Amino acid sequence: MTAASRALTRLATWPDLAEVRPSCGTGRALRSGGVEIAHFHSDRSVDLHLTGKAIRRFERDLRHSTAIRLLPGSPWVTVHLECETDIDLLMTLVSAALQAHQRHPDADITGLPRCNEDREVALTRESVGGI
């Protein structure tokens, strides 16, 4: 069982989360209310809708984690899962994401990125000269 599947199995038991088809069309997703919280894109990668406000609040700590990838302007963070510690970090961040969405729901989420999957590829290509 991969780290991502172990994490998804644990999160699927949380009463505030329901498994849904991701709006980006890739992998599996978890939703709380009307908001997608997590997209499991691969056996080792999860995009988490933490919100811009929560990212700014925790940004310094998030930047120090080797498991976290931040993309400019995105309310999503990418968590790379390779070990139990990464899964524990994801659990903590999912809890923070649920709280952030309850406290400060986005007024209009239609203009926000659906996740980081396509943006990460585009940014990577741009940063290496458009390959």
DSSP file with accessible surface (Angstrom, degrees, kcal/mol):
  #  RESIDUE AA STRUCTURE BP1 BP2  ACC     N-H-->O    O-->H-N    N-H-->O    O-->H-N    TCO  KAPPA ALPHA  PHI   PSI    X-CA   Y-CA   Z-CA
    1    1 A M              0   0  161      0, 0.0     2,-0.1     0, 0.0     0, 0.0   0.000 360.0 360.0 360.0 130.5    0.0    0.0    0.0
    2    2 A T     >  -     0   0   47      1,-0.1     4,-2.4     4,-0.0     5,-0.2  -0.315 360.0-109.8 -77.5 165.3    1.4    3.4   -1.0
    3    3 A A  H  > S+     0   0   10     40,-0.3     4,-2.5    78,-0.2     5,-0.2   0.906 119.4  51.2 -61.1 -41.3    1.7    6.4    1.3
    4    4 A A  H  > S+     0   0    4     39,-1.4     4,-2.9    77,-0.2    -1,-0.2   0.919 110.0  48.1 -64.9 -41.8   -1.0    8.2   -0.7
    5    5 A S  H  > S+     0   0   34     38,-0.2     4,-2.4     2,-0.2    -1,-0.2   0.890 111.7  50.5 -67.9 -35.9   -3.4    5.2   -0.5
    6    6 A R  H  X S+     0   0   72     -4,-2.4     4,-2.1     2,-0.2    -2,-0.2   0.933 112.8  46.8 -64.2 -42.5   -2.8    4.9    3.3
    7    7 A A  H  X S+     0   0    0     -4,-2.5     4,-2.9     2,-0.2     5,-0.2   0.934 112.4  49.0 -65.1 -44.7   -3.4    8.7    3.7
    8    8 A L  H  X S+     0   0    7     -4,-2.9     4,-2.5     1,-0.2    -1,-0.2   0.918 109.5  52.8 -62.8 -41.1   -6.6    8.5    1.6
    9    9 A T  H  < S+     0   0   79     -4,-2.4     4,-0.5    -5,-0.2    -1,-0.2   0.919 112.8  44.5 -60.0 -43.9   -7.9    5.5    3.6
   10   10 A R  H >< S+     0   0   98     -4,-2.1     3,-1.1     1,-0.2     4,-0.3   0.936 115.0  47.0 -66.5 -46.0   -7.4    7.4    6.9
   11   11 A L  H >< S+     0   0    0     -4,-2.9     3,-1.9     1,-0.3     6,-0.2   0.830 100.3  67.2 -68.4 -30.5   -8.9   10.7    5.6
   12   12 A A  T 3< S+     0   0   47     -4,-2.5    -1,-0.3     1,-0.3    -2,-0.2   0.722  94.9  59.1 -63.9 -17.7  -11.9    8.9    4.1
   13   13 A T  T <  S+     0   0  111     -3,-1.1    -1,-0.3    -4,-0.5    -2,-0.2   0.595  79.2 107.3 -86.3 -10.5  -13.0    8.0    7.6
   14   14 A W  S X  S-     0   0   71     -3,-1.9     3,-1.6    -4,-0.3    -3,-0.0  -0.514  71.0-137.8 -70.1 132.3  -13.2   11.7    8.7
   15   15 A P  T 3  S+     0   0  131      0, 0.0    -1,-0.1     0, 0.0    -3,-0.0   0.776  99.5  55.2 -65.8 -23.6  -16.9   12.7    9.0
   16   16 A D  T 3  S+     0   0   85     16,-0.1     2,-0.4     2,-0.0    17,-0.2   0.496  99.6  75.0 -86.5  -2.7  -16.4   16.1    7.3
   17   17 A L    <   -     0   0   13     -3,-1.6     2,-0.4    -6,-0.2    15,-0.2  -0.897  53.9-176.9-117.2 142.0  -14.9   14.5    4.2
   18   18 A A  E     -A   31   0A  55     13,-2.2    13,-2.8    -2,-0.4     2,-0.3  -0.993  30.1-116.7-132.4 140.6  -16.4   12.7    1.3
   19   19 A E  E     +A   30   0A  88     -2,-0.4     2,-0.3    11,-0.2    11,-0.2  -0.603  44.8 161.7 -78.3 133.3  -14.7   11.1   -1.7
   20   20 A V  E     -A   29   0A  44      9,-2.3     9,-1.9    -2,-0.3     3,-0.0  -0.892  47.4 -84.5-139.6 170.4  -15.6   12.6   -5.0
   21   21 A R        -     0   0  204     -2,-0.3     7,-0.1     7,-0.2     2,-0.1  -0.666  55.4-112.5 -76.7 132.0  -14.3   12.8   -8.6
   22   22 A P    >   -     0   0    5      0, 0.0     3,-1.5     0, 0.0    -1,-0.1  -0.372  11.7-130.4 -70.1 144.2  -11.8   15.7   -8.7
   23   23 A S  T 3  S+     0   0   50      1,-0.3    92,-0.1    91,-0.2    91,-0.1   0.768 108.9  59.4 -64.3 -24.1  -12.7   18.7  -10.8
   24   24 A C  T 3  S-     0   0   19     90,-0.2    -1,-0.3     2,-0.2     3,-0.1   0.628 109.1-126.5 -79.1 -14.0   -9.3   18.5  -12.6
   25   25 A G  S <  S+     0   0   43     -3,-1.5     2,-0.5     1,-0.2    -2,-0.1   0.450  72.7 109.1  87.0   1.1  -10.2   15.0  -13.8
   26   26 A T  S    S-     0   0   53      2,-0.1    -1,-0.2    -5,-0.0     2,-0.2  -0.947  78.0 -30.6-119.0 125.8   -7.1   13.3  -12.4
   27   27 A G  S    S-     0   0   47     -2,-0.5     2,-0.3    14,-0.1    14,-0.2  -0.471  92.8 -42.9  83.5-143.4   -7.0   10.9   -9.5
   28   28 A R  E     - B   0  40A 124     12,-1.8    12,-3.6    -2,-0.2     2,-0.3  -0.903  51.1-158.2-129.5 155.1   -9.3   11.0   -6.5
   29   29 A A  E     -AB  20  39A   0     -9,-1.9    -9,-2.3    -2,-0.3     2,-0.4  -0.914  11.5-143.9-135.8 158.5  -10.6   13.9   -4.4
   30   30 A L  E     -AB  19  38A   1      8,-2.3     7,-3.1    -2,-0.3     8,-1.6  -0.981  20.7-166.6-120.9 137.8  -12.0   14.6   -1.0
   31   31 A R  E     -AB  18  36A  76    -13,-2.8   -13,-2.2    -2,-0.4     2,-0.4  -0.923  14.0-161.7-124.9 147.6  -14.6   17.3   -0.5
   32   32 A S  E >  S- B   0  35A  25      3,-2.8     3,-2.1    -2,-0.3     2,-0.2  -0.983  71.9 -42.4-126.8 117.8  -16.0   19.1    2.5
   33   33 A G  T 3  S-     0   0   70     -2,-0.4   -15,-0.1     1,-0.3    -2,-0.0  -0.445 125.7 -23.5  62.4-127.3  -19.4   20.7    1.9
   34   34 A G  T 3  S+     0   0   56     -2,-0.2     2,-0.5    -3,-0.1    -1,-0.3   0.269 121.1  90.4 -98.0  12.3  -19.1   22.4   -1.5
   35   35 A V  E <  S-B   32   0A  28     -3,-2.1    -3,-2.8    14,-0.0     2,-0.4  -0.929  71.4-132.4-118.8 131.0  -15.3   22.7   -1.5
   36   36 A E  E     +B   31   0A  20     -2,-0.5    -5,-0.3    -5,-0.2     3,-0.1  -0.656  25.8 178.6 -75.5 128.6  -12.7   20.2   -2.8
   37   37 A I  E     +     0   0A   1     -7,-3.1    12,-3.2    -2,-0.4     2,-0.4   0.809  59.0  17.3-101.0 -41.1  -10.1   19.9   -0.1
   38   38 A A  E     -BC  30  48A   1     -8,-1.6    -8,-2.3    10,-0.2     2,-0.5  -0.997  51.5-161.9-142.7 141.0   -7.6   17.3   -1.5
   39   39 A H  E     -BC  29  47A   0      8,-2.8     8,-2.8    -2,-0.4     2,-0.9  -0.989  10.6-155.8-119.7 120.3   -6.7   15.8   -4.8
   40   40 A F  E     +BC  28  46A  11    -12,-3.6   -12,-1.8    -2,-0.5     6,-0.2  -0.839  22.2 168.2 -94.8 101.1   -4.7   12.6   -4.8
   41   41 A H        -     0   0   25      4,-1.4     2,-0.3    -2,-0.9    -1,-0.2   0.703  59.4  -4.7 -90.5 -23.9   -3.0   12.7   -8.2
   42   42 A S  S    S-     0   0   58      3,-1.3     3,-0.4   -16,-0.1   -14,-0.1  -0.892  84.2 -81.3-153.8-176.2   -0.5    9.9   -7.8
   43   43 A D  S    S+     0   0  104     -2,-0.3   -39,-1.4     1,-0.2   -40,-0.3   0.595 128.8  26.7 -71.1 -10.1    0.9    7.4   -5.4
   44   44 A R  S    S+     0   0  139    -41,-0.1    37,-2.0     1,-0.1     2,-0.4   0.309 109.4  72.5-135.5   8.5    3.2   10.1   -3.9
   45   45 A S  E     + D   0  80A  17     -3,-0.4    -4,-1.4    35,-0.2    -3,-1.3  -0.991  43.8 175.5-139.0 132.4    1.5   13.5   -4.5
   46   46 A V  E     -CD  40  79A   0     33,-2.2    33,-3.4    -2,-0.4     2,-0.5  -0.999  18.9-148.2-133.0 130.2   -1.5   15.2   -3.0
   47   47 A D  E     -CD  39  78A   1     -8,-2.8    -8,-2.8    -2,-0.4     2,-0.5  -0.882  18.6-161.7 -95.9 131.2   -2.7   18.7   -3.7
   48   48 A L  E     -CD  38  77A   0     29,-3.3    29,-2.5    -2,-0.5     2,-1.7  -0.960  18.4-138.4-119.7 125.0   -4.4   20.3   -0.7
   49   49 A H  E     + D   0  76A   9    -12,-3.2    27,-0.2    -2,-0.5    52,-0.1  -0.610  39.1 157.9 -81.6  85.4   -6.7   23.3   -0.9
   50   50 A L        -     0   0    0     -2,-1.7     4,-0.3    25,-0.9    -1,-0.2   0.729  48.5-118.2 -83.6 -23.3   -5.3   25.1    2.2
   51   51 A T     >  -     0   0    6     24,-2.4     4,-2.3    -3,-0.2     5,-0.2   0.214  19.1 -97.8  88.2 148.0   -6.5   28.6    1.1
   52   52 A G  H  > S+     0   0   23      1,-0.2     4,-2.5     2,-0.2     5,-0.2   0.888 122.5  53.1 -60.2 -40.9   -4.4   31.7    0.4
   53   53 A K  H  > S+     0   0  113      1,-0.2     4,-2.0     2,-0.2    -1,-0.2   0.923 110.7  45.8 -64.1 -43.7   -4.9   33.1    3.9
   54   54 A A  H  > S+     0   0    9     -4,-0.3     4,-2.3     2,-0.2    -1,-0.2   0.894 110.9  53.5 -67.3 -38.2   -3.8   29.9    5.6
   55   55 A I  H  X S+     0   0   16     -4,-2.3     4,-1.1     1,-0.2    -2,-0.2   0.940 109.6  47.9 -61.7 -45.6   -0.8   29.6    3.3
   56   56 A R  H  < S+     0   0  168     -4,-2.5     3,-0.4     1,-0.2     4,-0.3   0.907 111.2  52.1 -61.2 -37.6    0.3   33.1    4.2
   57   57 A R  H  < S+     0   0  176     -4,-2.0    -1,-0.2     1,-0.2    -2,-0.2   0.899 124.2  25.9 -64.9 -40.9   -0.2   32.3    7.9
   58   58 A F  H  X S+     0   0   56     -4,-2.3     4,-2.7     1,-0.1     3,-0.4   0.315  87.9 115.6-105.2   8.1    2.0   29.2    7.8
   59   59 A E  H  X S+     0   0   66     -4,-1.1     4,-2.7    -3,-0.4     5,-0.2   0.850  72.9  52.3 -53.6 -45.5    4.2   30.1    4.8
   60   60 A R  H  > S+     0   0  189     -4,-0.3     4,-0.9     1,-0.2    -1,-0.2   0.943 115.1  42.1 -58.7 -45.3    7.5   30.2    6.7
   61   61 A D  H >> S+     0   0  106     -3,-0.4     4,-0.6     1,-0.2     3,-0.5   0.907 113.4  52.8 -68.0 -40.0    7.0   26.8    8.2
   62   62 A L  H >< S+     0   0    9     -4,-2.7     3,-1.2     1,-0.2     6,-0.3   0.899 105.1  55.0 -63.3 -39.3    5.7   25.3    4.9
   63   63 A R  H 3< S+     0   0  154     -4,-2.7    -1,-0.2     1,-0.3    -2,-0.2   0.771 103.7  56.2 -66.8 -23.3    8.7   26.6    3.0
   64   64 A H  H << S+     0   0  148     -4,-0.9     2,-0.4    -3,-0.5    -1,-0.3   0.607  88.2  93.7 -83.7 -10.9   11.0   24.7    5.4
   65   65 A S    X<  -     0   0   35     -3,-1.2     3,-0.9    -4,-0.6    -4,-0.0  -0.698  63.1-155.1 -86.2 130.1    9.4   21.4    4.8
   66   66 A T  T 3  S+     0   0  126     -2,-0.4    -1,-0.1     1,-0.2    -4,-0.0   0.649  94.8  59.8 -74.5 -13.1   10.9   19.2    2.1
   67   67 A A  T 3  S+     0   0    5     12,-0.1    13,-3.2    -5,-0.1     2,-0.4   0.583  93.7  79.5 -89.4  -9.6    7.5   17.5    1.6
   68   68 A I  E <   -E   79   0A  11     -3,-0.9     2,-0.4    -6,-0.3    11,-0.2  -0.817  54.5-169.2-108.5 136.9    5.7   20.8    0.6
   69   69 A R  E     -E   78   0A 103      9,-2.6     9,-2.5    -2,-0.4     2,-0.4  -0.993   8.4-163.7-120.7 127.7    5.7   22.6   -2.7
   70   70 A L  E     -E   77   0A  32     -2,-0.4     7,-0.1     7,-0.2    -2,-0.0  -0.900   2.4-158.3-108.2 138.7    4.1   26.1   -2.9
   71   71 A L    >   -     0   0   22      5,-0.6     3,-2.0    -2,-0.4     5,-0.1  -0.963  33.0 -99.8-116.2 134.8    3.2   27.7   -6.2
   72   72 A P  T 3  S+     0   0  100      0, 0.0    -1,-0.0     0, 0.0     0, 0.0  -0.227 103.2   3.9 -54.6 130.8    2.9   31.5   -6.5
   73   73 A G  T 3  S+     0   0   81      1,-0.2   -21,-0.1   -21,-0.1    -3,-0.0   0.470  98.8 125.7  77.0   2.1   -0.7   32.7   -6.3
   74   74 A S    <   -     0   0    9     -3,-2.0    -1,-0.2     2,-0.1    -3,-0.2  -0.796  53.4-154.4 -98.4 136.7   -2.2   29.3   -5.6
   75   75 A P  S    S+     0   0    7      0, 0.0   -24,-2.4     0, 0.0   -25,-0.9   0.386  78.4  82.9 -81.9   4.0   -4.5   28.5   -2.7
   76   76 A W  E     -D   49   0A   6    -27,-0.2    -5,-0.6   -26,-0.2     2,-0.4  -0.828  62.8-159.4-106.9 147.1   -3.3   24.9   -3.0
   77   77 A V  E     -DE  48  70A   0    -29,-2.5   -29,-3.3    -2,-0.3     2,-0.5  -0.932  16.2-133.0-119.1 148.2   -0.1   23.3   -1.7
   78   78 A T  E     -DE  47  69A   0     -9,-2.5    -9,-2.6    -2,-0.4     2,-0.5  -0.903  17.6-161.8-102.3 128.0    1.4   20.1   -3.0
   79   79 A V  E     -DE  46  68A   0    -33,-3.4   -33,-2.2    -2,-0.5     2,-0.5  -0.956   6.9-150.1-112.1 122.1    2.4   17.5   -0.4
   80   80 A H  E     -D   45   0A  44    -13,-3.2     2,-0.6    -2,-0.5   -35,-0.2  -0.834  13.6-152.9 -92.4 125.2    4.8   14.8   -1.5
   81   81 A L        +     0   0    0    -37,-2.0   -77,-0.2    -2,-0.5   -78,-0.2  -0.886  39.8 136.8-106.4 115.6    4.2   11.6    0.5
   82   82 A E        +     0   0  127     -2,-0.6     2,-0.3     1,-0.3    -1,-0.2   0.519  68.7  14.3-127.8 -17.6    7.1    9.2    1.0
   83   83 A C  S  > S-     0   0   56      1,-0.0     4,-1.6   -80,-0.0     3,-0.4  -0.911  84.6 -88.8-151.7 175.0    6.9    8.1    4.7
   84   84 A E  H  > S+     0   0   89     -2,-0.3     4,-2.7     1,-0.2     5,-0.2   0.845 121.5  59.6 -61.1 -33.9    4.6    8.1    7.7
   85   85 A T  H  > S+     0   0  101      1,-0.2     4,-2.3     2,-0.2    -1,-0.2   0.898 104.3  50.4 -63.0 -38.9    5.9   11.5    8.8
   86   86 A D  H  > S+     0   0   25     -3,-0.4     4,-2.5     2,-0.2    -1,-0.2   0.891 109.8  50.6 -65.0 -38.6    4.7   13.0    5.5
   87   87 A I  H  X S+     0   0    0     -4,-1.6     4,-2.6     2,-0.2    -2,-0.2   0.928 109.3  50.8 -64.7 -42.9    1.2   11.4    6.1
   88   88 A D  H  X S+     0   0   77     -4,-2.7     4,-2.1     2,-0.2    -2,-0.2   0.909 109.8  50.8 -60.6 -40.8    1.1   12.9    9.6
   89   89 A L  H  X S+     0   0   50     -4,-2.3     4,-2.6     1,-0.2    -2,-0.2   0.934 109.5  50.5 -62.1 -44.0    2.0   16.3    8.1
   90   90 A L  H  X S+     0   0    0     -4,-2.5     4,-2.8     1,-0.2     5,-0.2   0.922 107.9  52.7 -59.8 -44.6   -0.8   15.9    5.5
   91   91 A M  H  X S+     0   0   16     -4,-2.6     4,-2.1     1,-0.2    -1,-0.2   0.923 110.7  47.6 -58.2 -44.0   -3.3   15.0    8.3
   92   92 A T  H  X S+     0   0   95     -4,-2.1     4,-2.2     1,-0.2    -1,-0.2   0.923 113.4  47.6 -63.2 -44.0   -2.4   18.2   10.2
   93   93 A L  H  X S+     0   0   11     -4,-2.6     4,-2.7     2,-0.2    -2,-0.2   0.857 108.5  54.1 -69.5 -33.5   -2.7   20.3    7.1
   94   94 A V  H  X S+     0   0    1     -4,-2.8     4,-2.8     2,-0.2     5,-0.2   0.932 108.6  50.2 -64.0 -42.2   -6.1   18.8    6.1
   95   95 A S  H  X S+     0   0   48     -4,-2.1     4,-2.2    -5,-0.2    -2,-0.2   0.938 111.8  47.6 -60.0 -43.7   -7.3   19.7    9.6
   96   96 A A  H  X S+     0   0   18     -4,-2.2     4,-2.6     1,-0.2    -2,-0.2   0.891 111.0  52.1 -64.6 -38.3   -6.0   23.3    9.1
   97   97 A A  H  X S+     0   0    0     -4,-2.7     4,-2.5     2,-0.2     5,-0.2   0.922 108.4  50.1 -65.2 -43.4   -7.6   23.4    5.6
   98   98 A L  H  X S+     0   0   11     -4,-2.8     4,-1.8     1,-0.2    -2,-0.2   0.930 113.2  46.5 -60.6 -43.9  -11.0   22.3    7.0
   99   99 A Q  H  X S+     0   0   83     -4,-2.2     4,-2.6    -5,-0.2     5,-0.2   0.915 111.3  51.9 -64.0 -42.5  -10.8   25.0    9.7
  100  100 A A  H  X S+     0   0   12     -4,-2.6     4,-2.7     1,-0.2    -2,-0.2   0.910 110.6  47.5 -62.4 -40.9   -9.7   27.6    7.1
  101  101 A H  H  < S+     0   0   17     -4,-2.5    -1,-0.2     1,-0.2    -2,-0.2   0.827 113.3  48.6 -71.9 -29.9  -12.6   26.9    4.9
  102  102 A Q  H  < S+     0   0  121     -4,-1.8    -2,-0.2    -5,-0.2    -1,-0.2   0.887 118.1  39.7 -73.9 -38.9  -15.1   27.0    7.8
  103  103 A R  H  < S+     0   0  151     -4,-2.6    -2,-0.2     1,-0.2    -3,-0.2   0.880 133.8  15.9 -76.9 -43.0  -13.7   30.3    9.1
  104  104 A H  S  < S-     0   0   96     -4,-2.7    -1,-0.2    -5,-0.2    -2,-0.2  -0.574  75.8-168.9-135.4  72.1  -13.1   32.1    5.8
  105  105 A P        -     0   0   92      0, 0.0     2,-0.3     0, 0.0    -4,-0.1  -0.329  35.0-104.0 -64.3 142.4  -14.9   30.5    2.9
  106  106 A D        -     0   0   58      1,-0.2     3,-0.3     3,-0.0    -2,-0.0  -0.533  23.0-147.2 -65.9 129.8  -13.9   31.8   -0.5
  107  107 A A  S    S+     0   0  112     -2,-0.3     2,-0.4     1,-0.3    -1,-0.2   0.905  89.3  15.7 -65.7 -42.1  -16.7   34.1   -1.8
  108  108 A D        +     0   0  106      1,-0.1     3,-0.4    -3,-0.0    -1,-0.3  -0.871  61.9 168.9-137.4 103.0  -16.0   33.1   -5.4
  109  109 A I    >   +     0   0   68     -2,-0.4     3,-1.1    -3,-0.3    -1,-0.1   0.484  59.8  91.6 -92.3  -0.3  -14.0   29.9   -6.0
  110  110 A T  T 3  S+     0   0  120      1,-0.3    -1,-0.2     4,-0.0     4,-0.1   0.828  88.1  46.9 -65.7 -30.4  -14.8   29.8   -9.7
  111  111 A G  T 3  S+     0   0   71     -3,-0.4    -1,-0.3     2,-0.1    -2,-0.1   0.518  94.5  97.6 -88.5  -3.5  -11.7   31.9  -10.7
  112  112 A L  S <  S-     0   0   58     -3,-1.1   -38,-0.1     1,-0.1    -3,-0.0  -0.510  87.6 -93.8 -84.4 152.7   -9.3   29.9   -8.4
  113  113 A P        -     0   0   36      0, 0.0    -1,-0.1     0, 0.0     3,-0.1  -0.349  26.1-134.6 -60.4 143.0   -7.1   27.1   -9.7
  114  114 A R  S    S-     0   0  136      1,-0.2     2,-0.3   -91,-0.1   -90,-0.2   0.738  76.7 -42.0 -71.1 -24.3   -8.7   23.7   -9.4
  115  115 A C        -     0   0    8    -92,-0.1     4,-0.3   -39,-0.1    -1,-0.2  -0.943  62.0 -91.4-179.5-172.1   -5.4   22.3   -8.0
  116  116 A N  S  > S+     0   0    0     -2,-0.3     4,-3.3   -39,-0.1     5,-0.3   0.516  91.3  97.9 -97.4  -5.4   -1.7   22.6   -8.7
  117  117 A E  H  > S+     0   0   48      1,-0.2     4,-1.4     2,-0.2     5,-0.1   0.931  93.7  29.9 -54.8 -57.0   -1.3   19.6  -11.1
  118  118 A D  H  > S+     0   0  102      1,-0.2     4,-2.1     2,-0.2    -1,-0.2   0.866 120.8  54.1 -71.7 -34.1   -1.4   21.5  -14.4
  119  119 A R  H  > S+     0   0   73     -4,-0.3     4,-2.9     2,-0.2     5,-0.2   0.883 104.5  54.6 -67.8 -37.2    0.1   24.7  -13.0
  120  120 A E  H  X S+     0   0   48     -4,-3.3     4,-2.3     2,-0.2     5,-0.2   0.931 109.6  47.1 -64.3 -41.2    3.1   22.8  -11.6
  121  121 A V  H  X S+     0   0   68     -4,-1.4     4,-2.5    -5,-0.3    -2,-0.2   0.945 114.0  47.8 -64.4 -45.4    3.9   21.3  -15.0
  122  122 A A  H  X S+     0   0   43     -4,-2.1     4,-2.4     1,-0.2    -2,-0.2   0.923 113.3  47.1 -63.5 -44.1    3.5   24.7  -16.7
  123  123 A L  H  X S+     0   0   52     -4,-2.9     4,-2.5     2,-0.2    -1,-0.2   0.900 111.4  51.5 -65.7 -38.2    5.7   26.5  -14.1
  124  124 A T  H  X S+     0   0   78     -4,-2.3     4,-1.1    -5,-0.2    -2,-0.2   0.941 111.3  47.2 -64.4 -44.0    8.3   23.8  -14.4
  125  125 A R  H  <>S+     0   0  145     -4,-2.5     5,-3.0     1,-0.2     6,-0.8   0.916 113.1  48.8 -63.7 -42.8    8.4   24.1  -18.2
  126  126 A E  H ><5S+     0   0  136     -4,-2.4     3,-1.5     1,-0.2    -1,-0.2   0.906 108.1  54.4 -63.6 -39.2    8.6   27.9  -17.9
  127  127 A S  H 3<5S+     0   0   95     -4,-2.5    -1,-0.2     1,-0.3    -2,-0.2   0.713 109.5  47.7 -72.4 -18.0   11.4   27.8  -15.4
  128  128 A V  T 3<5S-     0   0   83     -4,-1.1    -1,-0.3    -3,-0.5    -2,-0.2   0.109 132.8 -82.9-108.6  21.0   13.5   25.6  -17.7
  129  129 A G  T < 5S-     0   0   70     -3,-1.5    -3,-0.2     1,-0.2    -2,-0.1   0.733  75.6 -64.8  91.2  24.4   13.1   27.6  -20.8
  130  130 A G      <       0   0   56     -5,-3.0    -4,-0.2     1,-0.2    -1,-0.2   0.761 360.0 360.0  76.4  24.4    9.7   26.4  -22.1
  131  131 A I              0   0  152     -6,-0.8    -1,-0.2    -7,-0.2    -3,-0.1  -0.360 360.0 360.0 -62.0 360.0   10.7   22.8  -22.9
